[in-house]
């Protein structure tokens, strides 16, 4: 039991290190792309959104699958669309070694294998969320002057939009293309349209 408990703590420390692992495509001229921990967080939220839209009720399973979907990259690393032509990763070995003798081992290995098989509705939703997160970030990068989204638009449509599993994910992909990453704070309640600045604006008229 002592050995198992020690392994649980080791896993938590390793999960903490996900924030130090960059998404490898940042090498395409921008160091400000999200790290692996940030990617996992938004994939969880995206998967839950798709599940709601698809009326899939087992959100507990979806959250756990989203939590586990890419953590093997802690050991195998992230591979972008260029590097993938030249390397092979042993993600199955990585995930087994990460979870070995922890209290999560059996449940999460089963979930990871199910995710990789892409047969269940939950695994398809999480994979859709994984792909859509990239398009969200491409829009964010575009707002900072990085032109990758336009250069990749054709390939993203072919590689992602046309291969999404759910109707909801396809609808979200289409909406992302015309969305503005700044609308949530510019058009939401802020000092200018609902706070003290609004008072001065009204007085000046």
C-alpha positions as CSV (number, residue, x, y, z in Angstrom):
1,X,0.0,0.0,0.0
2,X,2.9,2.4,0.8
3,X,4.3,1.9,-2.7
4,X,0.9,2.5,-4.3
5,X,0.4,5.7,-2.3
6,X,3.8,6.9,-3.3
7,X,2.9,6.3,-6.9
8,X,-0.2,8.4,-6.6
9,X,1.8,11.4,-5.4
10,X,4.3,10.8,-8.2
11,X,1.5,10.9,-10.7
12,X,0.3,14.2,-9.3
13,X,3.7,15.7,-9.6
14,X,4.0,14.5,-13.2
15,X,0.5,15.9,-14.1
16,X,1.8,19.2,-12.7
17,X,4.6,19.1,-15.2
18,X,2.1,19.2,-18.1
19,X,2.3,23.0,-17.7
20,X,5.9,22.9,-18.8
21,X,5.3,20.9,-22.0
22,X,4.6,23.2,-24.9
23,X,2.4,22.3,-27.8
24,X,5.1,21.6,-30.4
25,X,3.6,23.8,-33.1
26,X,4.8,26.9,-31.2
27,X,8.0,26.4,-33.1
28,X,6.2,27.8,-36.1
29,X,7.3,31.3,-35.0
30,X,5.3,32.0,-31.8
31,X,6.3,30.9,-28.3
32,X,3.0,32.0,-26.9
33,X,0.9,28.9,-27.9
34,X,-0.7,27.1,-25.0
35,X,1.0,24.4,-23.0
36,X,-0.3,20.9,-22.5
37,X,-2.1,21.6,-19.2
38,X,-3.9,24.6,-20.8
39,X,-4.9,22.4,-23.7
40,X,-6.5,19.8,-21.4
41,X,-8.5,22.4,-19.5
42,X,-10.2,23.8,-22.6
43,X,-10.7,20.4,-24.1
44,X,-12.7,19.4,-21.0
45,X,-15.0,22.5,-21.4
46,X,-15.3,22.0,-25.1
47,X,-16.2,18.3,-24.7
48,X,-18.9,19.2,-22.1
49,X,-20.3,21.8,-24.5
50,X,-20.5,19.3,-27.3
51,X,-22.0,16.7,-25.0
52,X,-24.8,19.2,-24.0
53,X,-25.5,20.0,-27.6
54,X,-25.6,16.3,-28.5
55,X,-27.7,15.5,-25.4
56,X,-25.2,13.0,-24.1
57,X,-25.7,12.6,-20.4
58,X,-22.7,10.7,-19.1
59,X,-20.6,13.9,-18.6
60,X,-18.6,12.3,-15.8
61,X,-17.1,9.8,-18.3
62,X,-16.5,12.6,-20.8
63,X,-14.7,14.8,-18.3
64,X,-12.5,11.9,-17.2
65,X,-11.7,10.9,-20.8
66,X,-10.9,14.5,-21.6
67,X,-8.6,14.6,-18.6
68,X,-6.7,11.6,-19.8
69,X,-6.8,12.1,-23.6
70,X,-3.3,13.6,-24.1
71,X,-1.4,13.1,-20.8
72,X,0.8,10.4,-22.3
73,X,2.5,13.3,-24.0
74,X,4.1,14.0,-20.7
75,X,6.4,11.1,-21.7
76,X,6.0,10.8,-25.4
77,X,6.0,14.5,-26.2
78,X,3.7,16.4,-28.5
79,X,4.2,15.9,-32.2
80,X,3.1,18.5,-34.8
81,X,2.0,17.8,-38.4
82,X,5.6,18.1,-39.6
83,X,7.4,16.0,-37.0
84,X,4.8,13.3,-37.3
85,X,6.3,12.3,-40.6
86,X,9.5,11.3,-38.9
87,X,8.9,10.0,-35.4
88,X,7.0,7.2,-33.8
89,X,5.8,7.5,-30.2
90,X,5.0,4.8,-27.7
91,X,2.0,6.5,-26.1
92,X,0.5,3.3,-24.9
93,X,3.7,2.5,-22.9
94,X,3.8,6.1,-21.7
95,X,0.2,6.0,-20.3
96,X,0.8,2.6,-18.7
97,X,3.9,3.8,-17.0
98,X,2.3,7.0,-15.8
99,X,-0.7,5.2,-14.2
100,X,1.2,2.1,-13.0
101,X,0.3,1.1,-9.4
102,X,-1.8,4.2,-8.9
103,X,-5.5,4.2,-7.8
104,X,-6.4,5.4,-11.3
105,X,-4.6,2.7,-13.2
106,X,-7.5,0.4,-14.2
107,X,-10.2,2.9,-14.7
108,X,-8.2,5.5,-16.7
109,X,-6.3,3.0,-18.8
110,X,-9.7,1.6,-19.9
111,X,-10.9,5.1,-20.7
112,X,-7.7,6.0,-22.6
113,X,-8.0,2.8,-24.7
114,X,-11.7,3.6,-25.4
115,X,-10.7,7.1,-26.5
116,X,-8.1,5.8,-28.8
117,X,-10.5,3.4,-30.5
118,X,-13.0,6.2,-31.3
119,X,-16.0,3.9,-31.2
120,X,-18.1,5.2,-28.4
121,X,-20.0,8.5,-28.5
122,X,-18.0,9.8,-25.6
123,X,-14.6,9.1,-27.3
124,X,-15.9,10.8,-30.5
125,X,-17.0,13.9,-28.5
126,X,-13.6,14.2,-26.8
127,X,-11.7,13.8,-30.0
128,X,-13.9,16.5,-31.6
129,X,-13.1,18.8,-28.7
130,X,-9.4,18.1,-29.1
131,X,-9.5,19.2,-32.7
132,X,-11.6,22.2,-32.1
133,X,-9.3,23.6,-29.4
134,X,-6.6,24.1,-32.1
135,X,-9.0,26.2,-34.2
136,X,-9.9,28.3,-31.1
137,X,-6.2,29.0,-30.6
138,X,-5.6,29.7,-34.2
139,X,-8.2,32.5,-34.0
140,X,-6.5,33.8,-30.8
141,X,-3.1,33.8,-32.5
142,X,-4.6,35.5,-35.5
143,X,-5.8,38.3,-33.3
144,X,-2.2,38.8,-32.2
145,X,-1.0,39.0,-35.8
146,X,0.1,35.4,-36.4
147,X,-1.2,34.4,-39.9
148,X,-1.1,30.6,-39.5
149,X,-4.9,30.3,-39.5
150,X,-5.2,31.6,-43.0
151,X,-2.3,29.5,-44.2
152,X,-3.8,26.4,-42.6
153,X,-7.5,27.0,-43.4
154,X,-7.7,24.6,-46.3
155,X,-5.8,21.8,-44.4
156,X,-7.8,22.4,-41.2
157,X,-11.1,22.1,-43.1
158,X,-9.9,18.8,-44.7
159,X,-8.1,17.4,-41.7
160,X,-10.5,18.5,-39.0
161,X,-13.9,20.0,-40.1
162,X,-14.6,17.2,-42.6
163,X,-13.5,14.5,-40.2
164,X,-15.4,15.7,-37.1
165,X,-17.7,13.0,-35.7
166,X,-20.6,15.0,-34.4
167,X,-23.0,17.5,-36.0
168,X,-22.5,19.8,-33.0
169,X,-18.7,19.9,-33.5
170,X,-19.1,20.8,-37.1
171,X,-21.5,23.6,-36.3
172,X,-19.0,24.9,-33.7
173,X,-16.1,24.7,-36.2
174,X,-18.1,26.8,-38.6
175,X,-18.9,29.4,-35.9
176,X,-15.3,29.5,-34.7
177,X,-14.2,30.7,-38.2
178,X,-16.1,33.9,-38.0
179,X,-15.8,34.4,-34.2
180,X,-13.9,37.2,-32.4
181,X,-11.8,36.1,-29.4
182,X,-12.3,39.5,-27.9
183,X,-16.1,39.6,-27.9
184,X,-16.4,38.1,-24.4
185,X,-14.8,41.2,-22.8
186,X,-15.4,43.9,-25.4
187,X,-19.2,43.2,-25.8
188,X,-19.7,41.8,-22.3
189,X,-20.4,43.9,-19.2
190,X,-17.4,46.2,-18.6
191,X,-16.6,49.7,-17.4
192,X,-17.5,51.3,-20.7
193,X,-20.9,49.8,-21.3
194,X,-22.2,49.0,-17.8
195,X,-19.9,50.6,-15.2
196,X,-18.5,54.0,-14.2
197,X,-17.3,54.9,-17.7
198,X,-20.9,54.6,-19.0
199,X,-22.0,57.3,-16.6
200,X,-19.4,59.7,-18.0
201,X,-20.3,58.7,-21.5
202,X,-24.0,59.6,-20.9
203,X,-23.1,62.9,-19.3
204,X,-20.9,63.9,-22.2
205,X,-23.8,63.6,-24.7
